[in-house]
């Protein structure tokens, strides 16, 4: 045993985040940590990594049999712990190599950075872990999945003995997920232990030796992965049986609300054409799923429909017969189309502000009279959406940045729904949230379509696309690689279409 958490309790003002939690990690083991958002996983990581210092909690941590009294992140790193967080910590303007060795740059004569050696060693690390990236590429030019791989290589470069991965595959394409899982299996063989936090139970069972479940800040169970199954883990996570993971209630499609004809779009900065000959219709009461590999153009399509990205080359976009071409997001929202972005922390929320502040941002005009915000009306309206979405927080005054990922996502959705749209664009709405919160998002989608709204759902998870869509378009390099009804779709067909091999 190389790591032990023994009867850990962590309290914040008014909240007990962890209550008598015990957990251990063996050398070379991959130990999965599962639980709903808000179960205490992130708090446990912050204690382990020195973010919450020794003395701020009750209980005891041990590393290699010795009590660990981490006062800072550096203390944890010196003890051999490295944490890879879901939210990336990279310097966008620096290169891949500079990020990998940030703060540990190889030097010559004690004072000068040895640039050739740094790039040489970075390339060796990338080769070793089969990551196909240019060490001289600025991080800002990489996709989200590629950035995640850089974060992982950065941690591995420190020769850590214990790797803690918080939702490491949330933003990765399927081929990148396979690369990461292979890296972890290789580390497993070398005796490096990993704590693997993920909501994707297929991954957990493919790689974990043991699984510990937290619920409401308490350890519920620890079992060998071979001695349990997904249904049992889900039951421990949420405290109830979940018979249907994708509870899509289909409705009879109504009139065409959104029509896209022969759309081609270029990146306004580079001039490169990113979307080619896109055609589809979206009807009232319908969920149109859009899938594809990383870089296929899914997010670009939604951002262009919303007026936030790209230069139209040809084709048309019409919402209830009115053109959306050349309009700003503000005007498009007024016409009844809204986007819930994939990157909620960057594009969806002001993390330092309250829930109520965030909920109102896209729809202030509806609670403004004579240039003044009607506070009572605003609070009453926001309280209604707060309660209907079942946001787990003390109230509208809670700071959004301190909420769990699932509850942040509910605030993003609430902000979008308060604009009273007829079309809702959802870009990866369940990325990085637990199975219980996912079900609540799916129920919201059902409620929207039952009310005659139309939904476009972008997802990297093929079971989610199949389970929650009435029709599915798969994109391949900016083109439609295949179109499927729900009855026609299966994972093999969708993946073939995403790779340009549709029959």
Buried (B, 14 or more C-beta within 10 A) or exposed (E): EBBBBBEBBBBEEEEBBBBBBEBBBEEBBBBBBBBBBBBBBBBBBBBBBBBBBBEEBEBBBBBBEEEBEBEEBEBBBEBBBBBBBBEBEBEEEBBBBBBBBEEEBBEEEEEEEBEEBBBBBBBEBBEEBEBEBBBEBBBEEBBBBBBBBBBBBBBBBBEBBBBBBBBBBBBBBBEBBEBBBEBBEEBBEEEBBBBBBBBBBEBBBEBBBBBBBBBBBBBBBBBEBEEBEBEBBBBBBBEEEBEEBBBBEEBEBEEBBBBBBEBBBBBEEEEEBBBBEBEBBBBBBBBBBBBBBBBBBBBBBBBBBBBBBBBBBEBEBBBBEEEBEEBEBEEBBEBBBBBBBBBBBEBBBEBEEBBBBBBBBBBEEBBBEEEEEBEEEBBEBBBEBBEEBEBBBEEBEBBBEEBBBBBBBBBBBBBBBBBEBBBBBBBBBBBBBBBBBBBBBBBBBBEBBEEBBBBBBBBBBBEBBBBBBBBBBBBBBBBBBBBBEBEEBEEEBBBBBBBBEBE
